């Protein structure tokens, strides 16, 4: 049986305690993954100061060349997998699909997204650092926009607690390596494949193996990573992330509650926007925090919900190797059950209707060839106060609500992404100064579109580095 070891500063570590990663359809064991306890994590973390010193010796110019090579290897190379085994790109696609429920087409899309970060690292770092001369990170000081600047790292390693729902989230931590900061990773239980393959691509391309910690572990071990790394990324639902919400050293990646707002000035043209709304809801199987989960309009809410339901409702499960597959299966069937029950309970509260039900031709929860799926659900809410109006789930789900334009920004709450379709300059100004919107798209831009020359979600450079005043005589 193939085995993925833990990586203790890049060195393989086979534990007596292992967990099986299984095919979500058949239950067949795909691979064993070594598990480490919190004590090992705690013992290893101080040693990453040595890893940071090793990374610091690599000039930024060479670092960018290594990242570009690693991107090509991640996409096209046959890379090490555990103790003596290897994995081709096609094997990566098949195994990740089998364990996570993502169809092959979505795995490849996420694979391209991850590789793009490495291939275009110079563009991404230019966005994160706002055009800083990267050689300043080699020297420790220099000039930026004519003024002397100096930056220093505030951590010896970046801790990362990853989810299992989408491999694309791994794109967020990769720039840390290019910024000369080691990483300490806890992979998701059903998704060790992507972070492990990224590490092998970077090491094969020339990054010292000591820069990487790969620690499959339990909640206690994850807590040690978050506690002892001065800076960390945490992915998860509100029950996981809420306790760390006020910790400035931990960048939270939880529910996005991303939304599309349509202004009063263009609402009469709503049929023109159905395709971009549907794309925002359904791309990547609806699994991302940047998928639209709320459509807010000043009127025609019922009509818009009907049009979206007619377009998305008929979508159903397909074989994982079908190039037209649009839904992901749930590796954790209990999660699908909980989502379905939560929606049904919400629909019992007056003022909401699952408009897609009549277009599905069957139940929301679908079992197909051994896989469990959730089919698209469009809920029309008569009020934004309804329990389903501002919810987010791991499948194509969105609620359509009516709010007068003047009241939208006071009611929508915190939103990771807002796509605002309007030409009203006063409304645009109000959106631009709103502290509730992390990323703003003006115009018919899907909520899940990414601009690589801007931080995708939070600024990793500002999390990892601090600017100091400097005078040089």
C-alpha positions as CSV (number, residue, x, y, z in Angstrom):
1,X,0.0,0.0,0.0
2,X,1.4,3.4,-1.0
3,X,2.1,5.7,1.9
4,X,2.5,9.5,2.4
5,X,4.9,10.3,5.3
6,X,4.9,13.3,7.4
7,X,7.7,15.7,6.5
8,X,9.8,17.0,9.4
9,X,11.7,19.9,7.9
10,X,11.5,17.9,4.6
11,X,12.7,14.6,6.0
12,X,10.3,11.7,5.6
13,X,8.8,10.4,8.9
14,X,6.7,7.3,9.0
15,X,4.5,7.1,12.1
16,X,3.1,4.0,13.7
17,X,-0.3,5.9,13.6
18,X,-1.7,6.1,10.1
19,X,-5.0,7.0,8.6
20,X,-6.5,5.7,5.4
21,X,-7.6,8.0,2.6
22,X,-10.4,6.2,0.8
23,X,-12.4,6.4,-2.4
24,X,-15.5,8.3,-1.4
25,X,-17.7,6.1,-3.7
26,X,-16.4,2.6,-3.0
27,X,-14.6,2.9,0.3
28,X,-11.5,1.4,-1.3
29,X,-8.3,2.4,0.4
30,X,-6.2,4.7,-1.8
31,X,-3.2,5.5,0.4
32,X,-2.0,5.5,4.0
33,X,-1.0,8.8,5.6
34,X,1.3,9.0,8.6
35,X,-0.2,11.0,11.5
36,X,1.9,12.9,14.0
37,X,0.9,14.0,17.5
38,X,1.0,17.5,19.0
39,X,4.3,16.7,20.8
40,X,6.2,16.2,17.5
41,X,4.8,19.4,16.1
42,X,5.7,21.3,19.3
43,X,9.2,19.8,19.2
44,X,9.9,20.6,15.6
45,X,8.6,24.2,15.4
46,X,11.6,25.9,17.0
47,X,13.9,24.3,14.4
48,X,12.3,26.3,11.5
49,X,14.5,29.3,12.4
50,X,17.3,27.2,10.8
51,X,15.0,26.7,7.7
52,X,14.4,30.4,7.5
53,X,18.2,31.1,7.6
54,X,18.6,28.6,4.7
55,X,15.9,30.2,2.6
56,X,17.3,33.7,3.2
57,X,20.4,32.7,1.2
58,X,18.5,32.3,-2.0
59,X,18.4,35.5,-4.1
60,X,14.9,36.7,-5.1
61,X,15.9,36.4,-8.8
62,X,16.7,32.7,-8.4
63,X,13.7,32.2,-6.2
64,X,11.4,33.3,-9.0
65,X,13.2,31.0,-11.5
66,X,12.7,28.1,-9.1
67,X,9.0,28.9,-8.7
68,X,8.5,29.0,-12.5
69,X,10.1,25.6,-12.9
70,X,8.1,24.2,-10.0
71,X,4.8,25.4,-11.7
72,X,5.7,23.4,-14.8
73,X,6.6,20.3,-12.7
74,X,3.4,20.5,-10.8
75,X,1.4,20.6,-14.0
76,X,3.4,18.1,-16.1
77,X,5.9,16.2,-14.0
78,X,6.0,12.8,-12.5
79,X,6.9,13.6,-8.9
80,X,7.7,11.7,-5.7
81,X,4.8,10.4,-3.7
82,X,5.9,9.0,-0.3
83,X,8.6,6.4,0.1
84,X,9.8,5.4,-3.3
85,X,6.5,5.8,-5.2
86,X,5.8,8.5,-7.8
87,X,2.7,10.2,-9.1
88,X,2.0,11.4,-12.6
89,X,-0.3,14.4,-13.3
90,X,-3.1,12.0,-14.4
91,X,-2.7,9.9,-11.3
92,X,-2.9,13.1,-9.2
93,X,-6.2,14.0,-10.9
94,X,-7.7,10.5,-10.4
95,X,-6.7,10.1,-6.8
96,X,-7.7,13.6,-5.7
97,X,-11.1,13.1,-7.5
98,X,-11.6,9.8,-5.9
99,X,-10.9,11.0,-2.3
100,X,-12.5,14.5,-2.4
101,X,-15.5,14.1,-4.8
102,X,-14.3,16.8,-7.2
103,X,-14.8,15.7,-10.9
104,X,-11.7,15.5,-13.0
105,X,-12.5,18.7,-14.9
106,X,-12.6,20.7,-11.6
107,X,-9.4,19.1,-10.4
108,X,-7.6,20.2,-13.5
109,X,-9.0,23.7,-13.2
110,X,-7.7,23.9,-9.7
111,X,-4.4,22.4,-10.8
112,X,-4.0,25.1,-13.4
113,X,-4.8,27.8,-10.7
114,X,-2.2,26.4,-8.3
115,X,0.4,26.1,-11.1
116,X,-0.3,29.7,-12.3
117,X,0.7,31.1,-8.9
118,X,4.2,29.5,-9.3
119,X,4.5,30.3,-13.0
120,X,3.5,34.0,-12.4
121,X,5.1,34.5,-9.0
122,X,6.8,37.8,-10.1
123,X,3.4,39.3,-11.0
124,X,1.8,38.0,-7.8
125,X,4.6,39.4,-5.6
126,X,4.4,42.7,-7.4
127,X,0.7,42.9,-6.3
128,X,1.4,41.7,-2.7
129,X,4.3,44.2,-2.2
130,X,2.8,47.0,-4.3
131,X,5.7,47.0,-6.8
132,X,8.5,46.7,-4.3
133,X,12.0,46.0,-5.8
134,X,12.2,42.4,-4.6
135,X,16.0,42.6,-4.2
136,X,15.3,44.8,-1.1
137,X,14.3,41.5,0.5
138,X,17.8,40.2,-0.3
139,X,19.6,43.2,1.2
140,X,17.1,44.0,4.0
141,X,16.8,47.6,2.9
142,X,16.7,49.9,-0.2
143,X,14.6,52.6,-1.8
144,X,10.9,52.4,-2.8
145,X,9.3,55.3,-4.5
146,X,12.3,57.4,-3.8
147,X,12.3,56.8,0.0
148,X,14.5,54.5,2.1
149,X,12.7,51.3,3.3
150,X,13.5,48.2,5.3
151,X,11.4,45.1,5.8
152,X,11.9,42.3,8.3
153,X,10.0,39.0,8.8
154,X,7.8,38.7,11.9
155,X,7.8,34.9,11.9
156,X,10.3,32.1,11.3
157,X,7.6,30.0,9.6
158,X,4.0,30.3,8.4
159,X,1.6,27.9,9.9
160,X,-1.2,26.7,7.6
161,X,-4.3,24.6,8.6
162,X,-5.9,23.4,5.3
163,X,-9.4,22.2,4.4
164,X,-10.4,19.3,2.2
165,X,-13.0,21.0,0.1
166,X,-11.0,22.6,-2.7
167,X,-7.4,22.2,-3.8
168,X,-7.3,25.8,-5.1
169,X,-6.9,27.2,-1.6
170,X,-3.3,26.0,-1.7
171,X,-2.6,28.8,-4.1
172,X,-2.8,31.2,-1.1
173,X,0.2,29.9,0.8
174,X,2.7,29.3,-2.0
175,X,4.0,32.9,-2.1
176,X,5.3,32.5,1.4
177,X,8.1,30.3,0.1
178,X,9.0,32.9,-2.6
179,X,9.1,35.4,0.2
180,X,11.7,33.2,2.0
181,X,9.4,32.1,4.8
182,X,9.2,28.3,5.6
183,X,5.8,26.7,5.8
184,X,4.3,24.3,8.4
185,X,1.3,22.6,6.9
186,X,-1.6,20.5,8.3
187,X,-3.3,19.0,5.2
188,X,-7.1,18.3,5.1
189,X,-7.9,14.7,5.9
190,X,-9.3,13.9,2.4
191,X,-6.8,16.1,0.6
192,X,-3.2,15.4,1.3
193,X,-2.5,15.2,-2.4
194,X,-2.2,18.9,-3.4
195,X,0.0,20.3,-0.7
196,X,2.3,17.3,-0.9
197,X,2.6,17.6,-4.7
198,X,3.3,21.3,-4.4
199,X,6.1,20.6,-1.9
200,X,7.6,17.9,-4.2
201,X,7.5,20.3,-7.2
202,X,9.2,23.1,-5.3
203,X,11.9,20.8,-3.8
204,X,12.6,19.2,-7.2
205,X,12.9,22.6,-8.7
206,X,15.5,23.7,-6.1
207,X,13.9,24.9,-2.9
208,X,15.7,23.3,0.1
209,X,13.6,20.6,1.6
210,X,14.1,22.1,5.1
211,X,11.7,24.8,4.2
212,X,8.7,22.4,4.5
213,X,6.8,20.9,7.4
214,X,4.0,18.6,6.4
215,X,2.1,17.4,9.5
216,X,-1.0,15.3,9.1
217,X,-2.3,15.7,12.7
218,X,-5.4,16.0,14.9
219,X,-7.1,19.1,16.3
220,X,-4.6,19.4,19.1
221,X,-1.7,19.3,16.6
222,X,-3.4,22.0,14.5
223,X,-3.8,24.1,17.6
224,X,0.0,23.8,18.3
225,X,0.7,25.1,14.8
226,X,-1.6,28.0,15.3
227,X,-0.3,28.7,18.8
228,X,3.5,28.5,18.1
229,X,3.8,30.0,14.6
230,X,3.7,33.7,15.0
231,X,1.8,33.9,11.7
232,X,-0.7,31.5,10.3
233,X,-3.5,30.9,7.8
234,X,-6.6,29.1,9.0
235,X,-9.2,27.6,6.7
236,X,-12.6,26.3,8.0
237,X,-16.2,27.0,8.9
238,X,-17.3,29.4,11.6
239,X,-17.2,26.8,14.3
240,X,-13.4,26.3,13.6
241,X,-12.4,29.9,12.9
242,X,-14.5,32.0,15.4
243,X,-12.2,31.4,18.3
244,X,-9.3,32.9,16.4
245,X,-11.2,35.8,14.9
246,X,-9.5,38.4,17.1
247,X,-6.0,37.1,16.7
248,X,-4.1,39.5,14.4
249,X,-1.4,36.8,13.7
250,X,-3.9,34.4,12.2
251,X,-5.4,35.2,8.8
252,X,-8.9,33.7,8.7
253,X,-10.3,32.1,5.6
254,X,-13.8,31.1,6.6
255,X,-17.2,31.5,5.0
256,X,-17.2,34.3,2.3
257,X,-20.9,35.1,2.0
258,X,-20.0,36.6,-1.3
259,X,-22.8,38.5,-3.1
260,X,-24.0,40.1,-6.3
261,X,-25.8,43.5,-6.0
262,X,-27.7,45.0,-8.8
263,X,-28.4,48.7,-8.8
264,X,-31.7,50.5,-9.3
265,X,-30.2,52.1,-12.5
266,X,-29.8,48.8,-14.3
267,X,-32.3,46.5,-12.7
268,X,-34.6,46.6,-15.7
269,X,-31.9,44.8,-17.7
270,X,-31.7,41.9,-15.2
271,X,-32.1,39.2,-17.8
272,X,-28.7,40.2,-19.2
273,X,-27.0,39.4,-15.9
274,X,-28.3,35.9,-15.4
275,X,-25.3,34.1,-16.9
276,X,-22.8,36.0,-14.8
277,X,-24.8,35.3,-11.7
278,X,-25.2,31.6,-12.5
279,X,-21.4,31.3,-13.2
280,X,-20.7,33.0,-9.8
281,X,-23.0,30.5,-8.0
282,X,-21.9,27.3,-9.8
283,X,-18.2,27.5,-10.7
284,X,-15.9,25.0,-9.0
285,X,-19.0,23.1,-7.9
286,X,-20.0,26.0,-5.6
287,X,-17.3,24.9,-3.1
288,X,-15.4,28.2,-2.8
289,X,-15.8,31.1,-0.4
290,X,-15.8,33.3,-3.5
291,X,-18.9,31.7,-5.0
292,X,-22.0,33.9,-4.8
293,X,-24.4,32.8,-2.1
294,X,-26.6,35.9,-2.1
295,X,-28.2,38.0,-4.9
296,X,-29.4,41.3,-3.6
297,X,-31.7,43.4,-5.9
298,X,-34.1,46.3,-5.5
299,X,-36.9,44.5,-7.3
300,X,-37.7,41.6,-9.6
301,X,-36.4,39.2,-6.9
302,X,-38.9,36.5,-7.7
303,X,-38.3,36.7,-11.5
304,X,-34.5,36.6,-11.1
305,X,-34.8,33.6,-8.7
306,X,-37.0,31.9,-11.3
307,X,-34.6,32.5,-14.1
308,X,-31.6,31.2,-12.1
309,X,-33.6,28.2,-11.0
310,X,-34.6,27.3,-14.5
311,X,-30.9,27.5,-15.6
312,X,-29.3,25.7,-12.7
313,X,-32.0,23.5,-11.3
314,X,-31.7,20.7,-14.0
315,X,-28.0,20.2,-13.3
316,X,-27.4,16.8,-11.9
317,X,-24.5,14.5,-11.0
318,X,-22.3,12.9,-13.7
319,X,-19.4,10.5,-13.8
320,X,-16.2,12.0,-12.4
321,X,-14.4,11.8,-15.8
322,X,-17.3,13.5,-17.6
323,X,-15.9,16.8,-19.0
324,X,-19.3,18.5,-18.5
325,X,-19.6,17.5,-14.8
326,X,-20.6,20.6,-12.8
327,X,-21.2,19.1,-9.3
328,X,-18.9,17.7,-6.7
329,X,-19.6,14.7,-4.5
330,X,-19.4,14.9,-0.7
331,X,-16.7,12.7,0.7
332,X,-18.3,13.3,4.1
333,X,-21.9,12.2,3.6
334,X,-22.9,13.5,7.1
335,X,-22.0,17.0,5.8
336,X,-24.4,16.6,2.9
337,X,-27.1,15.4,5.3
338,X,-26.6,18.3,7.6
339,X,-26.8,20.8,4.7
340,X,-29.9,19.3,3.4
341,X,-31.6,19.3,6.8
342,X,-30.5,22.9,7.5
343,X,-32.1,24.1,4.3
344,X,-35.3,22.1,4.9
345,X,-35.5,23.5,8.4
346,X,-35.0,27.0,6.9
347,X,-37.8,26.5,4.3
348,X,-40.2,25.8,7.2
349,X,-39.9,29.4,8.2
350,X,-42.4,31.4,6.3
351,X,-41.1,33.7,3.6
352,X,-38.8,31.4,1.6
353,X,-39.2,29.1,-1.4
354,X,-36.8,26.7,-3.1
355,X,-37.6,27.8,-6.6
356,X,-35.2,25.2,-8.1
357,X,-37.3,22.3,-6.7
358,X,-39.6,22.2,-9.7
359,X,-36.7,22.1,-12.2
360,X,-34.7,19.4,-10.4
361,X,-37.1,16.6,-11.2
362,X,-36.0,14.9,-8.0
363,X,-34.6,15.4,-4.5
364,X,-31.9,18.0,-3.7
365,X,-29.7,15.3,-2.3
366,X,-28.8,12.8,-5.0
367,X,-27.0,9.5,-4.8
368,X,-25.3,8.6,-8.1
369,X,-23.0,5.7,-8.7
370,X,-22.1,5.5,-5.1
371,X,-21.4,9.2,-4.7
372,X,-23.6,11.7,-2.7
373,X,-24.3,15.1,-4.3
374,X,-26.3,18.2,-3.6
375,X,-28.1,19.6,-6.6
376,X,-28.3,23.4,-7.2
377,X,-30.7,25.3,-4.9
378,X,-32.0,28.8,-5.5
379,X,-34.1,30.2,-2.7
380,X,-36.3,33.3,-3.0
381,X,-36.5,35.1,0.3
382,X,-39.2,37.7,0.8
383,X,-36.9,39.4,3.4
384,X,-33.2,39.5,4.0
385,X,-34.0,38.8,7.6
386,X,-35.0,35.2,6.7
387,X,-32.6,32.5,8.1
388,X,-31.6,31.4,4.6
389,X,-31.0,34.8,3.1
390,X,-27.4,35.1,4.2
391,X,-26.2,31.5,4.4
392,X,-23.4,29.7,2.5
393,X,-23.1,26.0,1.8
394,X,-20.5,23.8,0.0
395,X,-22.6,23.4,-3.2
396,X,-24.4,25.7,-5.7
397,X,-26.7,27.5,-3.4
398,X,-27.9,31.1,-3.5
399,X,-30.7,33.2,-1.9
400,X,-32.3,36.0,-3.9
401,X,-33.6,38.9,-1.7
402,X,-35.0,42.3,-2.4
403,X,-33.5,45.3,-0.5
404,X,-33.9,49.0,-1.6
405,X,-30.5,50.2,-2.9
406,X,-30.2,52.9,-0.2
407,X,-30.4,50.1,2.5
408,X,-28.2,47.4,0.9
409,X,-24.9,48.3,2.5
410,X,-26.4,48.7,5.9
411,X,-27.9,45.2,5.7
412,X,-25.7,42.8,3.7
413,X,-23.1,42.3,6.4
414,X,-19.5,41.3,5.9
415,X,-18.8,39.9,2.5
416,X,-15.6,38.5,1.1
417,X,-16.5,39.5,-2.5
418,X,-19.2,41.8,-3.8
419,X,-19.9,42.1,-7.5
420,X,-21.9,45.3,-8.0
421,X,-23.6,45.8,-11.3
422,X,-24.4,49.5,-11.5
423,X,-23.4,52.7,-13.3
424,X,-24.6,54.9,-10.5
425,X,-21.5,56.9,-9.4
426,X,-22.9,57.7,-5.9
427,X,-23.6,54.0,-5.3
428,X,-20.1,53.1,-6.5
429,X,-18.6,55.6,-4.1
430,X,-20.6,54.1,-1.2
431,X,-19.4,50.6,-2.2
432,X,-15.7,51.8,-2.4
433,X,-15.7,53.2,1.1
434,X,-17.6,50.3,2.7
435,X,-15.6,48.4,5.3
436,X,-17.8,45.4,4.9
437,X,-16.4,44.4,1.5
438,X,-13.1,42.7,1.2
439,X,-13.0,42.5,-2.6
440,X,-15.1,44.6,-4.9
441,X,-15.9,43.9,-8.5
442,X,-17.6,46.8,-10.4
443,X,-19.5,45.6,-13.4
444,X,-20.5,42.1,-14.7
445,X,-17.5,40.3,-13.2
446,X,-18.2,36.9,-11.6
447,X,-17.5,36.8,-7.9
448,X,-15.0,34.0,-8.4
449,X,-12.8,35.8,-10.9
450,X,-9.3,36.4,-9.7
451,X,-6.9,39.2,-10.7
452,X,-3.4,37.8,-10.0
453,X,-1.7,41.2,-9.7
454,X,-3.9,41.9,-6.6
455,X,-4.1,40.0,-3.3
456,X,-6.7,37.3,-3.7
457,X,-7.8,37.2,-0.1
458,X,-5.8,39.1,2.5
459,X,-2.2,40.3,1.9
460,X,0.3,37.6,2.7
461,X,3.3,40.0,2.5
462,X,1.8,42.3,5.1
463,X,1.1,39.3,7.3
464,X,4.7,38.0,7.1
465,X,6.7,41.2,7.0
466,X,6.8,44.5,8.8
467,X,8.3,47.8,7.6
468,X,10.7,49.6,9.9
469,X,12.1,53.1,9.7
470,X,15.7,53.3,8.5
471,X,18.3,55.9,8.0
472,X,21.5,55.1,6.1
473,X,24.5,57.4,6.2
